């Protein structure tokens, strides 16, 4: 080894000390590199969590809007079924009858109208016979959200029927 580095005469202990020092420096560098990479991973994870939290807030807001819309619809139905308003009841029955008499168009590949809320789009597509998976794909939303909306609507109509 003394021939590799001319003019440097080191004893066995000094070589051992030099190897230990180099090993420690390499170890410290590797620890720093690991710390740096973990910091970058943590930042990416925090950004992902922030994005997910924003999406969850938006989904919660949509669910609240849908629940509110369903409650309004339910109250309108209860008002129209009140015994003091037979004229409105007949008009509503005629509108429903005219809707059922006309052939229903099929919208298998057409995008849903942009001016309606997600809840009404989900309920409309479900009435037209689309499966929840199809609805979720067409509306580009989670399947669980579609199923939840359909369950909420089913429970509210069951409650209204009682």
MODELLER restraints for C-alpha pairs under 7 A, 6 or more apart:
rsr = mdl.restraints
at = mdl.atoms
rsr.add(forms.Gaussian(group=physical.xy_distance, feature=features.Distance(at['CA:2:A'], at['CA:8:A']), mean=6.58, stdev=0.5))
rsr.add(forms.Gaussian(group=physical.xy_distance, feature=features.Distance(at['CA:2:A'], at['CA:9:A']), mean=6.26, stdev=0.5))
rsr.add(forms.Gaussian(group=physical.xy_distance, feature=features.Distance(at['CA:66:A'], at['CA:119:A']), mean=5.36, stdev=0.5))
rsr.add(forms.Gaussian(group=physical.xy_distance, feature=features.Distance(at['CA:80:A'], at['CA:88:A']), mean=6.29, stdev=0.5))
rsr.add(forms.Gaussian(group=physical.xy_distance, feature=features.Distance(at['CA:80:A'], at['CA:89:A']), mean=5.90, stdev=0.5))
rsr.add(forms.Gaussian(group=physical.xy_distance, feature=features.Distance(at['CA:81:A'], at['CA:89:A']), mean=6.39, stdev=0.5))
rsr.add(forms.Gaussian(group=physical.xy_distance, feature=features.Distance(at['CA:112:A'], at['CA:121:A']), mean=6.80, stdev=0.5))
rsr.add(forms.Gaussian(group=physical.xy_distance, feature=features.Distance(at['CA:119:A'], at['CA:149:A']), mean=6.97, stdev=0.5))
rsr.add(forms.Gaussian(group=physical.xy_distance, feature=features.Distance(at['CA:122:A'], at['CA:135:A']), mean=6.61, stdev=0.5))
rsr.add(forms.Gaussian(group=physical.xy_distance, feature=features.Distance(at['CA:122:A'], at['CA:146:A']), mean=6.88, stdev=0.5))
rsr.add(forms.Gaussian(group=physical.xy_distance, feature=features.Distance(at['CA:125:A'], at['CA:135:A']), mean=6.76, stdev=0.5))
rsr.add(forms.Gaussian(group=physical.xy_distance, feature=features.Distance(at['CA:132:A'], at['CA:143:A']), mean=6.78, stdev=0.5))
rsr.add(forms.Gaussian(group=physical.xy_distance, feature=features.Distance(at['CA:132:A'], at['CA:146:A']), mean=6.30, stdev=0.5))
rsr.add(forms.Gaussian(group=physical.xy_distance, feature=features.Distance(at['CA:132:A'], at['CA:147:A']), mean=6.45, stdev=0.5))
rsr.add(forms.Gaussian(group=physical.xy_distance, feature=features.Distance(at['CA:133:A'], at['CA:143:A']), mean=6.18, stdev=0.5))
rsr.add(forms.Gaussian(group=physical.xy_distance, feature=features.Distance(at['CA:136:A'], at['CA:142:A']), mean=5.95, stdev=0.5))
rsr.add(forms.Gaussian(group=physical.xy_distance, feature=features.Distance(at['CA:136:A'], at['CA:143:A']), mean=5.19, stdev=0.5))
rsr.add(forms.Gaussian(group=physical.xy_distance, feature=features.Distance(at['CA:136:A'], at['CA:146:A']), mean=6.25, stdev=0.5))
